[in-house]
C-alpha cells in the first residue's frame, strides 16, 4: 500500500480516537478529582456530566479572541497551533496493535523523543510573544524543566532499546512478546527505568507535582495567561494529548504494548494506556507541587545518575548474554 494512503487510512482514525479519548479524559479527571475531594464533579451536561468537554469547547469557541497590544502577533497566534500539532504528531509511530499503526519506522523511539522535545519551542514562543512577565517566567521555567527532564527520559527509554536491540517501537513490543515480558522481562533495569520514564513524562507534561511553569498561585496561568478562547484550549488540549501519548509510549516500551497473557491485541494496549493515564490523575490529585529548586535537585541529583546506571546495567546485561 502507498505510504501516504496508509498514513491517511490509519492516521485519521488514530487522531480521532486520541482526541475523543482526550475529551473523555477531561471528564474523567474532573469526576476523579471530585471523588477524592468529596464533590460530585460535572453533573449538568449529559448523563453524569459526560458532555461537559463538548460544552467547554463550545464555550471557548464563542469567547472573544484577544491579544495584548504589545505582543508579537504572528508568534502569539502560531504558538498554540504548533503546540497542538506537535502533541498529535507523536501518535504517528505508536503501535497500538500489530496492524494499527500510522507509520512503522525503524527509529520510532528517536521520533517520539524528538517530536516530544519540539513541543518546547511553541511553549517558549507563546510565553515570549505574550509580552507578559508572568508568561515569560512560566516559559523560562518550562524550558529549564523540559531540558532537564529530557535527559532522564531519553536515558530511561534507551534501556528497552538496548535490551531489544532496536529503536523501532514495533520491534520492541515483538521482542517483549517473544521473550514473555510479563514473566521474564528483566526487573533490573526494566522496572526502575519504567519508573524514571513515568516521572519524566509527568514533568514533561507539566503535571502536578511538576507543574511549576503554570503554578497559578505564583504565575496566574504561566504561558497561557494572555490566551483566550480556543487558543487557550489548544494549549490545554496539547497537555492532555501529551499525557495520553506518553502513557501509550510507556506501555509500548516497558509493559509489552499490545501483547498480553491471553489473546494479544489492541485491547491490551488500550487497557495498559488507560491505567497509566488514570494513575497520572491519581498522582496529580494526591501530591503537592514541588518548588523549583526541589524539582531541579530531583532531576540532576537523583534521576540523571540513576538513569545512567540503568543504561550501564542494561548494556552489561546484554553483554553477559541476557535475553
NUFI-704864 format. One record per residue (C-alpha): x, y, z. Coordinates in steps of 0.25 Angstrom, whole numbers, plus 5000, padded with zeros to 4 digits. Each point is the difference from the previous one (the first is absolute). Example, Ala and Ser with C-alpha at 12.3 -4.5 7.8 and 13.67 -1.06 7.14 Angstrom:
504949825031500650144998
END
This chain:
500050005000500550144997500650075012499250124999498749924999500449915011500250135009498750054997499249875002500649985013500450145004498750075000499349895008501150005010499950155001498550005002500149895011501250085007499150135000498849925005500849935011500650145004498650065001499549885008501350015009499650155003498649955005500749885008501050095007498950095005499249895005501249935006500550135007498650025005500049865006501350035007499550135005498649955004499350084989499149964988500750064989499350024986498549975001499250104992500449974985499649864995499949875009501050025012500550124993500749924989499850114990500750115008501250004991499150034988499450115008501450055003500450004985498750074996500350115011501450024996499650014985499050125004501050085008500750124994501449984995500950105007501450034998500950105008500350134993501549995001500049854997500749944988498749974993500549894990500849925010498950025010498949944991501049894994500449945014498749935004499949944986501449945000499849955014498849924997500649954987501349955007499149935010499249934990501249964991500649925011498949894998500449974986501049905003499349935012499749854997498649995006500049864995500849914990499250074989499450135005501250104998500150124992501550004997500849885003501450064999501449945005500350125009498650015007500650025014500950124994498850064993499250005013501150065008500350104989498550054998499850005015501250105001499450084989498850045009501050095008500150094988498550054999500050005015501250105001499450074988498750035007500650055013501050094993499050054989498950045011500950115005499549975014501049985012499249885006499949934986501550024998500449955014499149884997500649984987501450015006499649895010499549914989501350014993500849975012499149885004499849944986501550014997500449945014499049885000500249974985501449945005499449895009498849984990501049974989500949915008498949925006499449984986501449954996499849885009499049924992500750054988501349935004499249885005499349984987501150044991499150094992499450155000498749954993498950005010499349884993501349925001500150035015498649955002500349884992501249975008499350015013498949914994501049904995500750005014498749995008500250145006498949985011500949895006501450024996500250144996501250045009499550085012501450065001500250094992498649994994499150045012500850125005500250054986498450004999499950085013501050104995499350014986498750025007500550115009500750074989498749994992499350075011501050115000500050024985498550015000500050105012499149925008500050015016500949995007500850054989499250124995500950125003499850064986498650035004500050015015498750085001500350055014501350074994499850024985498550014998500049904989501450004995500250004985498450004998499850135008499750094988499349894991498549994999499049924993500449884992501550055000500049975014499249874997501149954991501150015011499149935009499649894990501549984997500349985014499049895001500449934987501450015004499749925013499149904992501149974990501149995011499249905007499949924986501550014998500349955014499049894998500849964987501450025006499849935013498749935001499949914988499150104992498949914993500649875005499349935012499849875006498749974993499650044985501150114997499450124993499550145000499249985013501349975009500650134994498750085004499949945014501550035003500050144995498750045007500549945013501350094999499150124996499149985012501349985009500550144996498750065005500149925013501450065002499650144996498850015010500849935011501350085000500450155002500850084990501650005002500850125001500850044988501349975008499449865004499649974986501450024994500749935012499149884998500450004985501550025000500449945014499149874999499349974987501250034991501049925007499049895002499749994985501550004997500149885009498849934993500650024986501349945005499349885007499249984987501349994992500649915009498849915001500049994985501549984999499949895011499149924990498650055006498849974992
END
